[in-house]
Amino acid sequence: MDRFRRASAAALLTAAVLAGAVGGAVASSGVPAPPSGERAQDPATRPALSAHATARDVAAWEEFRIHGSARNIHGSARNVGSGTPVTLQQKQGERWVTLPATMRTADSGEYSLRVKLGMRGDNALRIAGGGAVSPVLRTVVG
């Protein structure tokens, strides 16, 4: 009888471990989870960020701007709330690093961020804020 209990416990433990592994695989499926403390949003009302750089090639520490708008997906007339903070992120290796360049959107959802980069070479940049990220921008620093 004791062997049966141990075998049952081992089977339950194996099932729990396998369920955790499957759950982890689902969690890492590439679908971004909402930031902590936020509920998942309906895709029709989820914000989207656009971003455009004023320069493709710049010298080290030369100022340029990234401007764009924060709007809801599907062309909804309702913008992301005014005053939503947007932040510049730079890809460093395999990680996106948040740089100390942040501003709040205007009443219209528009923003224009001043940027100076010192890391020479091809830089991948994006804007994050309001639960969304912009498409990746490329800027070459010479």
Backbone as CSV, one residue per row, in Angstrom:
resi,resn,N_x,N_y,N_z,CA_x,CA_y,CA_z,C_x,C_y,C_z
1,MET,0.818,-1.182,0.000,0.000,0.000,0.000,0.872,1.260,0.000
2,ASP,1.987,1.203,0.728,2.890,2.349,0.803,3.515,2.636,-0.570
3,ARG,3.823,1.551,-1.326,4.383,1.733,-2.665,3.373,2.415,-3.585
4,PHE,2.105,2.070,-3.450,1.051,2.672,-4.263,0.960,4.175,-3.978
5,ARG,1.033,4.587,-2.700,0.985,6.011,-2.344,2.174,6.765,-2.937
6,ARG,3.358,6.155,-2.828,4.545,6.809,-3.378,4.459,6.918,-4.894
7,ALA,3.983,5.899,-5.571,3.837,5.939,-7.021,2.792,6.980,-7.424
8,SER,1.696,7.068,-6.670,0.667,8.080,-6.949,1.215,9.483,-6.739
9,ALA,1.975,9.685,-5.669,2.568,10.995,-5.399,3.557,11.368,-6.503
10,ALA,4.347,10.397,-6.961,5.308,10.665,-8.031,4.576,11.020,-9.328
11,ALA,3.483,10.330,-9.618,2.712,10.627,-10.827,2.106,12.025,-10.750
12,LEU,1.566,12.398,-9.590,1.000,13.741,-9.419,2.078,14.805,-9.557
13,LEU,3.242,14.557,-8.969,4.344,15.512,-9.064,4.798,15.670,-10.514
14,THR,4.892,14.556,-11.239,5.272,14.614,-12.658,4.256,15.406,-13.459
15,ALA,2.985,15.183,-13.204,1.932,15.921,-13.912,2.025,17.410,-13.612
16,ALA,2.300,17.757,-12.350,2.414,19.172,-11.980,3.606,19.820,-12.676
17,VAL,4.725,19.098,-12.747,5.920,19.643,-13.407,5.657,19.825,-14.896
18,LEU,5.026,18.831,-15.532,4.719,18.951,-16.952,3.740,20.083,-17.219
19,ALA,2.755,20.255,-16.358,1.801,21.351,-16.533,2.508,22.689,-16.408
20,GLY,3.463,22.798,-15.494,4.240,24.027,-15.347,5.082,24.301,-16.575
21,ALA,5.663,23.242,-17.167,6.480,23.426,-18.365,5.628,23.874,-19.537
22,VAL,4.443,23.295,-19.691,3.553,23.710,-20.772,3.092,25.135,-20.540
23,GLY,2.764,25.476,-19.315,2.358,26.845,-18.999,3.469,27.835,-19.279
24,GLY,4.707,27.445,-18.979,5.838,28.322,-19.272,6.038,28.504,-20.760
25,ALA,5.813,27.425,-21.530,5.953,27.534,-22.980,4.882,28.451,-23.544
26,VAL,3.670,28.364,-23.016,2.609,29.247,-23.468,2.920,30.679,-23.069
27,ALA,3.458,30.872,-21.856,3.771,32.217,-21.381,4.881,32.851,-22.209
28,SER,5.776,32.037,-22.784,6.868,32.605,-23.564,6.603,32.477,-25.058
29,SER,5.345,32.491,-25.459,5.000,32.299,-26.861,5.218,33.529,-27.724
30,GLY,5.720,34.627,-27.153,5.972,35.818,-27.935,4.860,36.845,-27.850
31,VAL,3.745,36.493,-27.248,2.668,37.458,-27.063,2.982,38.232,-25.802
32,PRO,3.183,39.559,-25.890,3.596,40.306,-24.715,2.491,40.336,-23.666
33,ALA,2.910,40.110,-22.427,1.977,40.194,-21.313,1.804,41.662,-20.940
34,PRO,0.658,42.042,-20.407,0.490,43.430,-19.986,1.430,43.741,-18.834
35,PRO,1.919,44.978,-18.717,2.784,45.344,-17.607,2.094,45.054,-16.285
36,SER,2.911,44.797,-15.263,2.342,44.437,-13.965,1.385,45.523,-13.487
37,GLY,0.282,45.077,-12.932,-0.709,46.011,-12.425,-1.706,46.476,-13.467
38,GLU,-1.540,46.077,-14.734,-2.467,46.497,-15.787,-3.226,45.289,-16.302
39,ARG,-4.483,45.483,-16.648,-5.277,44.419,-17.244,-4.990,44.372,-18.741
40,ALA,-5.211,43.191,-19.318,-5.076,43.068,-20.772,-6.146,43.922,-21.432
41,GLN,-5.780,44.589,-22.521,-6.705,45.480,-23.191,-7.288,44.811,-24.426
42,ASP,-8.488,45.201,-24.782,-9.120,44.759,-26.008,-8.261,45.263,-27.170
43,PRO,-7.918,44.403,-28.143,-7.058,44.848,-29.248,-7.594,46.068,-29.984
44,ALA,-8.903,46.262,-30.003,-9.463,47.408,-30.717,-9.168,48.723,-30.012
45,THR,-8.877,48.682,-28.717,-8.607,49.916,-27.984,-7.164,49.997,-27.516
46,ARG,-6.337,49.008,-27.835,-4.937,49.018,-27.418,-4.202,50.129,-28.157
47,PRO,-3.360,50.891,-27.486,-2.665,51.989,-28.162,-1.557,51.479,-29.085
48,ALA,-1.244,52.288,-30.069,-0.140,52.011,-30.982,0.699,53.280,-31.080
49,LEU,1.990,53.117,-31.160,2.892,54.259,-31.267,3.525,54.285,-32.649
50,SER,3.564,55.453,-33.241,4.343,55.633,-34.465,5.605,56.387,-34.081
51,ALA,6.655,56.217,-34.858,7.915,56.906,-34.574,8.660,57.135,-35.876
52,HIS,9.189,58.351,-36.026,9.955,58.733,-37.212,11.149,59.560,-36.752
53,ALA,12.333,59.231,-37.249,13.536,59.989,-36.908,13.769,61.059,-37.965
54,THR,14.284,62.214,-37.526,14.572,63.297,-38.463,15.891,63.086,-39.191
55,ALA,16.712,62.120,-38.739,18.000,61.859,-39.384,18.268,60.358,-39.398
56,ARG,18.866,59.893,-40.469,19.238,58.478,-40.576,20.692,58.285,-40.166
57,ASP,21.546,59.251,-40.496,22.966,59.218,-40.140,23.291,60.468,-39.355
58,VAL,23.945,60.305,-38.191,24.337,61.444,-37.361,25.748,61.219,-36.835
59,ALA,26.397,62.315,-36.453,27.687,62.223,-35.776,27.431,61.893,-34.304
60,ALA,28.454,61.411,-33.621,28.303,61.098,-32.201,27.885,62.353,-31.444
61,TRP,26.882,62.226,-30.605,26.329,63.272,-29.748,25.671,64.411,-30.525
62,GLU,25.409,64.208,-31.819,24.657,65.196,-32.597,23.167,65.021,-32.293
63,GLU,22.480,66.125,-32.079,21.067,66.060,-31.728,20.186,65.834,-32.949
64,PHE,19.219,64.957,-32.802,18.159,64.775,-33.790,16.870,64.501,-33.026
65,ARG,15.770,64.393,-33.724,14.480,64.202,-33.055,13.806,62.923,-33.527
66,ILE,13.079,62.345,-32.611,12.159,61.265,-32.943,10.776,61.791,-32.600
67,HIS,9.903,61.795,-33.590,8.557,62.304,-33.347,7.544,61.283,-33.840
68,GLY,6.354,61.379,-33.312,5.311,60.452,-33.717,4.041,60.718,-32.934
69,SER,3.177,59.737,-32.932,1.913,59.897,-32.229,1.529,58.597,-31.545
70,ALA,0.716,58.738,-30.528,0.175,57.604,-29.792,-1.322,57.585,-30.046
71,ARG,-1.781,56.561,-30.700,-3.204,56.448,-31.039,-3.660,55.025,-30.765
72,ASN,-4.959,54.838,-30.806,-5.500,53.505,-30.659,-5.497,52.804,-32.006
73,ILE,-5.345,51.501,-31.975,-5.319,50.695,-33.186,-6.672,50.783,-33.898
74,HIS,-6.707,50.521,-35.167,-7.889,50.536,-36.025,-8.364,51.951,-36.311
75,GLY,-7.494,52.957,-36.222,-7.839,54.314,-36.613,-8.900,54.960,-35.759
76,SER,-9.039,54.501,-34.536,-10.035,55.084,-33.654,-9.736,56.560,-33.445
77,ALA,-10.762,57.365,-33.338,-10.573,58.803,-33.147,-10.067,59.104,-31.739
78,ARG,-10.257,58.185,-30.816,-9.834,58.417,-29.434,-8.332,58.153,-29.307
79,ASN,-7.597,59.169,-28.921,-6.158,59.035,-28.735,-5.859,58.450,-27.370
80,VAL,-4.623,58.048,-27.202,-4.143,57.683,-25.880,-4.221,58.946,-25.037
81,GLY,-4.503,58.823,-23.774,-4.671,59.983,-22.912,-3.523,60.971,-23.003
82,SER,-3.855,62.254,-22.982,-2.794,63.264,-23.010,-1.963,63.123,-21.743
83,GLY,-0.704,63.390,-21.883,0.194,63.277,-20.742,0.742,61.874,-20.536
84,THR,0.503,60.974,-21.475,1.045,59.619,-21.364,2.560,59.681,-21.569
85,PRO,3.353,59.157,-20.637,4.802,59.201,-20.824,5.268,58.222,-21.897
86,VAL,6.164,58.689,-22.763,6.808,57.840,-23.765,8.319,57.913,-23.530
87,THR,8.988,56.777,-23.711,10.397,56.652,-23.372,11.165,56.058,-24.541
88,LEU,12.391,56.510,-24.734,13.274,55.989,-25.772,13.961,54.728,-25.264
89,GLN,13.986,53.687,-26.098,14.702,52.457,-25.778,15.690,52.153,-26.890
90,GLN,16.831,51.571,-26.512,17.896,51.234,-27.457,18.240,49.758,-27.289
91,LYS,18.409,49.060,-28.403,18.778,47.648,-28.334,20.272,47.561,-28.095
92,GLN,20.642,46.936,-26.978,22.052,46.741,-26.631,22.253,45.251,-26.448
93,GLY,22.884,44.631,-27.434,23.016,43.174,-27.421,21.661,42.550,-27.722
94,GLU,21.183,41.739,-26.799,19.881,41.092,-26.976,18.777,41.784,-26.183
95,ARG,19.095,42.837,-25.428,18.120,43.483,-24.551,17.766,44.873,-25.034
96,TRP,16.540,45.301,-24.706,16.111,46.683,-24.936,16.374,47.441,-23.645
97,VAL,17.205,48.465,-23.722,17.579,49.263,-22.553,16.865,50.610,-22.633
98,THR,16.225,50.992,-21.542,15.535,52.278,-21.484,16.562,53.383,-21.263
99,LEU,16.578,54.371,-22.146,17.501,55.497,-22.040,16.826,56.637,-21.286
100,PRO,17.610,57.533,-20.710,17.013,58.641,-19.945,16.472,59.749,-20.852
101,ALA,15.559,59.381,-21.716,14.908,60.350,-22.601,13.411,60.040,-22.562
102,THR,12.683,60.818,-21.796,11.253,60.599,-21.613,10.522,61.916,-21.755
103,MET,9.310,61.855,-22.277,8.449,63.033,-22.323,7.006,62.568,-22.293
104,ARG,6.112,63.494,-22.104,4.685,63.180,-22.085,4.056,63.620,-23.402
105,THR,3.047,62.886,-23.836,2.367,63.233,-25.086,1.518,64.480,-24.896
106,ALA,1.311,65.199,-25.982,0.459,66.395,-25.971,-1.006,65.956,-25.957
107,ASP,-1.911,66.911,-25.898,-3.347,66.611,-25.916,-3.738,65.837,-27.170
108,SER,-3.045,66.070,-28.257,-3.350,65.401,-29.525,-2.749,63.992,-29.595
109,GLY,-1.931,63.611,-28.619,-1.257,62.316,-28.657,0.099,62.378,-29.321
110,GLU,0.489,63.550,-29.813,1.768,63.719,-30.509,2.909,63.888,-29.495
111,TYR,4.123,63.536,-29.936,5.326,63.778,-29.137,6.487,64.075,-30.072
112,SER,7.507,64.757,-29.554,8.730,65.043,-30.295,9.869,65.028,-29.287
113,LEU,10.697,64.014,-29.372,11.728,63.755,-28.375,13.108,64.096,-28.932
114,ARG,13.875,64.922,-28.205,15.251,65.226,-28.605,16.150,64.075,-28.203
115,VAL,17.039,63.669,-29.114,17.888,62.499,-28.880,19.326,62.836,-29.241
116,LYS,20.262,62.371,-28.417,21.691,62.423,-28.710,22.255,61.048,-28.372
117,LEU,22.938,60.432,-29.340,23.499,59.102,-29.137,25.009,59.151,-29.241
118,GLY,25.667,58.359,-28.415,27.120,58.298,-28.442,27.649,56.938,-28.862
119,MET,26.797,55.917,-28.896,27.234,54.583,-29.266,27.356,54.503,-30.782
120,ARG,28.594,54.411,-31.265,28.847,54.429,-32.707,28.349,53.155,-33.373
121,GLY,27.994,53.301,-34.642,27.515,52.166,-35.414,26.010,52.229,-35.611
122,ASP,25.450,51.100,-36.017,24.016,51.008,-36.280,23.279,50.873,-34.951
123,ASN,22.346,51.766,-34.683,21.578,51.753,-33.450,20.117,51.445,-33.752
124,ALA,19.572,50.450,-33.061,18.155,50.123,-33.159,17.447,50.831,-32.011
125,LEU,16.451,51.638,-32.343,15.730,52.440,-31.353,14.237,52.179,-31.472
126,ARG,13.529,52.371,-30.368,12.071,52.317,-30.382,11.544,53.189,-29.253
127,ILE,10.263,53.526,-29.341,9.590,54.315,-28.320,8.609,53.384,-27.606
128,ALA,8.565,53.460,-26.285,7.644,52.655,-25.487,6.835,53.578,-24.592
129,GLY,5.568,53.256,-24.436,4.722,54.025,-23.539,3.258,53.695,-23.729
130,GLY,2.484,53.831,-22.671,1.055,53.591,-22.753,0.704,52.157,-23.067
131,GLY,1.600,51.212,-22.740,1.332,49.813,-23.016,1.650,49.377,-24.431
132,ALA,2.385,50.179,-25.187,2.710,49.842,-26.578,4.158,50.196,-26.866
133,VAL,4.679,49.639,-27.956,6.005,50.002,-28.453,5.885,50.327,-29.936
134,SER,6.740,51.222,-30.392,6.735,51.613,-31.801,7.515,50.593,-32.620
135,PRO,7.394,50.657,-33.934,8.291,49.878,-34.779,9.740,50.340,-34.554
136,VAL,10.684,49.471,-34.883,12.106,49.757,-34.671,12.596,50.756,-35.707
137,LEU,13.350,51.763,-35.225,14.016,52.751,-36.083,15.500,52.429,-36.112
138,ARG,16.150,52.691,-37.211,17.603,52.484,-37.320,18.258,53.832,-37.556
139,THR,19.282,54.125,-36.764,20.072,55.336,-36.921,21.544,54.950,-36.832
140,VAL,22.340,55.417,-37.775,23.776,55.134,-37.802,24.502,56.308,-37.188
141,VAL,25.302,56.037,-36.159,26.098,57.073,-35.496,27.538,56.898,-35.955
142,GLY,28.093,57.970,-36.563,29.452,57.910,-37.111,30.478,58.557,-36.244
